Amino acid sequence: MQQQRSRMFLALGLVYILWGSTYLGVKIATEVLPPFLLSVLRFILAGSLMLGIGYAVEKHRPSREELKNASILGILLIGIGNSTVAFALVYMPSSLVALFIAALPAWFIGLDWLFFSKKRPSTLTLWGLVMGFAGLFCIFDPFYLMHPDNVVRTYPLWPVAVLTAGSISWALGSLLSPRLETPPQLTSSAIQMLSGIVVTALMSVILEQGDWHKVGEMTTRTWLAIGYLVVFGSLVGYTAFSWLVNNAPPQVSATYAYVNPVVAVILGWVFLKETLAPHAILGSAVVIAGVILMTLRKK
């Protein structure tokens, strides 16, 4: 029991810090590369490395059922969930994207209630859901209710719809993961990464062919960002998260949403000179408070 708790705290720490920093990594990499092509490069490298490591360590040959289930999870988590974040980061500040993802526990709880456990959330959790979405409304202020007259929004709002679809896909994949028969941890993560790039490659073919030449324009800064995303975001961070969703309650797995935005905001401020308007700071506090309410009574 103590060993399991230690593993859980280690996995949480890795997801908290490493995934909070990946927003900066993706933002830097997409300064040159289009987002879906970046996801293809990132996960074909990470997935191939992980597959080799998994085969050497686990020596497991996946059954057809295991392969199918891991591929489904990869499409939901990597192909849709992760790549939509990369797409949104092209158009929006990394700090705001991270704050939007902070509301992810709301999708976990809602989907779990509707399709999985069928257990109605507590009154406290429902208030947390309301606060989470109210905070997001405050952050993005779509009707300029809190903007001073002389301030103009410098980013579009339509990527919020893309982020919403990605958040739902990510929450659905995370909830399905412990309910499906999949290969051992490393092999399963590798299959998920490699199957996810089928979706991102298709989207790149449809939307980004005119930008493929930018691969030749990659700088040392771009390669360093991709290397960080492959090693720390994918190999270490994604494996830690995959372990969490299979070994910890959904409410615990979703708590990384508390910490990731804080890490992302600090790094965006330090390295990219991003700032938050007063209404966004207020909204972020409301979102985090709502997320805490959602899981306050959970062990």
N, C-alpha and C positions, 0 to 999 in steps of 0.2 A: 504493500500500500504506500509506504514512504517513497519507494523508488518510483512508483507511478506519479505521485505528487511532484517529485523532483523533476521528472520528465515534463510534466505539464507546465510547471513554472518556467523551465528552460525554453520550451516551445513557445509559450506566451511571450517571453522576453524577446526571443528572436523575431517573432512576427511583429510585436510592438515597434521595435526599433528599425529593423531592416526594411519592413514594408513602408514605414513612414518615410524612409529615405528614398524609396524607389520613385516617388512622385518627382523628385528632383532629377533623378537619373533619366527618367522618361522625357521630362521637359527638355533636358540638355540634348538628348539623342534626337528628339524631333525638331531641333533647330536646323538639322540637315535632312534627316530621313523622314519620309511620310510615315504616319503612325502604324498602318497595317503592315507595311514592309518591315518596319522596325520589329513588330511582334513576330513576324516570320523568322527574321534573322536571330532574334533573341531566343526563341523557343526551339528552333531547330538545333541551335548550338547546345542549349541547356538540356533539351530532351535527349539528344544523342549521347552527351556525356553521362546523363543520369541512367540511360538504358545500359550503357557499358558498366557503370558502377553497380547497378542493380543486378545485372547478370552475374558479375563477379562475386558479389556478396550474398545474394539470395538464392542464386542458381535455381530459379523457378521458371518453368515454361507455362505461360498463361493458357488457360482453357479458352475455348471460343466464347463462352459466357463471360468470363473475366475480361477478356479483350474488348467485348462489346460494351460492357458496363463502364470500364475505364475510359473508353472512347467517348461515350455519352457525357461523362463527367468532364472530360477535356473540352468538349465542344461548349458546354455550359460555362465552365469556369475560365478557361483560357480563350477559346475561340470567340465567345461573346463577352463574358464578364470583364476579363483583363484588357482586351483590345479596345473596348469602348472607352475605358479610362484613358488609354494612350491617345485615342482619337480626340477626346474632349480636351486633353492637355495642350493640344496644338492651338486651341482657340481661347482657352481660359487660363487664368493664373493657377499654378499648382496648389496654392493654399486653398482656393475656393473649391477646386475639385476634391481635395482631401476632406474639406468640411462637409461637402455633399455626401461623400462616402461614409462620413461619421453616422449618418442616419441608417446605415445598413441593418442594424439590429431590428429596426422597424419591419423591414421586409422579412427577416428571419422569423420574427414572432407572428406576423400576419400570415405568411405562407404555412408555417407550422400549424397554426390554428385552423386554417381553411382546409388543408390537404393532408396533413400528417397526424399529429397527435389529436386534433379536433378538440383540444382543451382550450376553453375560453380564457384569455388573459385576465389577470386581476385588474381591479379598478386602478391601482397604482400604475400598472403597465400601460393601460389604455391612456391614462393622463400623460405618461411618458411619450407614447406615440403622437398624441396631439401636440405636445411641446416640441418634439423633434421636427415635425413638418412645419409648425409655426416658425421655428428657428430658421429653417431653410427658406421660407418665404421672406423672412427678415433679411437674411444674407443676400439673396439675389434681388429682392425688392423690384419685382417685374413691372410695377406700375409707378415707380419713382416716388413712392409715398414718403420715403425718408431721405431722398437725395436733396442736397441743397440745389438751388436754382442754377448755380453756375457750374455744377459738376455733371459731367457726361460719362455714362458707362463706357468703358474701353473694351468690352468684350461682348459677344452675342449671347443670347439666352437659349437659343435652340439646342446647343449641346446638352442642356439639362435633360431633355427628352431622351437623348442617347444614353446618358448616365443612368437614367431611371431604368431603361431596358436592361442595361448591363448589371445594375444592382439586383434586379429581380432574378436575372439569370444566375448570378453568383450565389444568391441566397438559395435558389432552388437546387443548384448543384451541390452546395454544402449540406443541405438537408437530405438529399438523396444519397450522398456518399456512404454514410454508415449503414444504409439500408440495402446496398447493392453488394453482391459478391465481386470483389476485385482482387487483383494479385497483391503480393506483399508490397509494403510501403514504397520502396524505391522504384520498383518496376512499374507500379501503378502510376506514380508521379510522372515517370518518363513517358508512358503511353498517353497520359492525359496531355502532356505538353505537345507531343508529336501529332496527336489527333486534333488538338486545338488549332494548329497552324493550317489545317485544311480550310477552315473558315476564314482565317486571316489572309491566307493566300488568295482565296476567291475574291474577297473584298478588295485586296490590292490590285488584282487583275481588272476588276470592274471600275475602281475609282482612282487608281494611282499610276497607271501605266506611263503617263506623261512625266512622272517624277522618278522613275526607276533609275535614270541616269545619275541621280544624286548619290548613289552608292559610291561612285567615283570621286565624289566631293567630300567624303568623310574625313574628318580631321582627327588628330590625336585625342582631342577632347571627346569627340563622338565615340571613338573606339573604347576609351576609358569608361564612358557611361554605359556602353553595351556590355563591357566586361563586368562591370559592377552589377548590372541587372542580371546577367547570366549566373554569376557565382553567388552573390548575396541575395538578390531578389528571387531567383528561380531555384537554384540548387539547394540553398540553405532555407530561405524563407518559405518557399512553396511546400517543401517537404515538411517543414515544421507545422505549417497550417494544415496540410493533409493529415498529419498525425493527430492534430487537435480535433478535427471534425470527426475522426473515427474513434477518439478515445475520451473526449470531453463533451459535456452537454452543449447544445447549440448556443445557449445564453453565454457560456464561458468562451466559446470560440469567437463569438461576435464582439467580445469586449475589446479586441484590438482597435475597434473603432474609437475608443476613448483616446488612445495614445497617438495613433497614426497622424491625425490632423495636427496635433501639437508639434510633432517632429517635422511634419511637412511645412507648417507655417514658419517655424524657426529657420529651417534650411532655405526655404524660399526667400526669407528676409535677408539671411546672411549672404547667400550666393547669387541670387537673382534680383535682389533689391525690391522684392514684392512687398506691398503693404496692404493692410486691411482698412477699409473705411470704418468709421464708428458704428454704423448700422450693421456691418458684417461682423464686427467684434461682438456686438450685442447678440446678434443671431447665433454666432458660434457658441456663445455661453449658454444660450437657450437649448441648442441642439445637444450639447454635451450633458446638460442637466436632464434633458429628456431621456437620453440614452441611459444615464445612471438610474433614473426612475424605472426604466424598463427591466433592469436586472437587479434592482436594489435588494429584493428579497430572495434572490437565488444564491445558493451556496457556490 
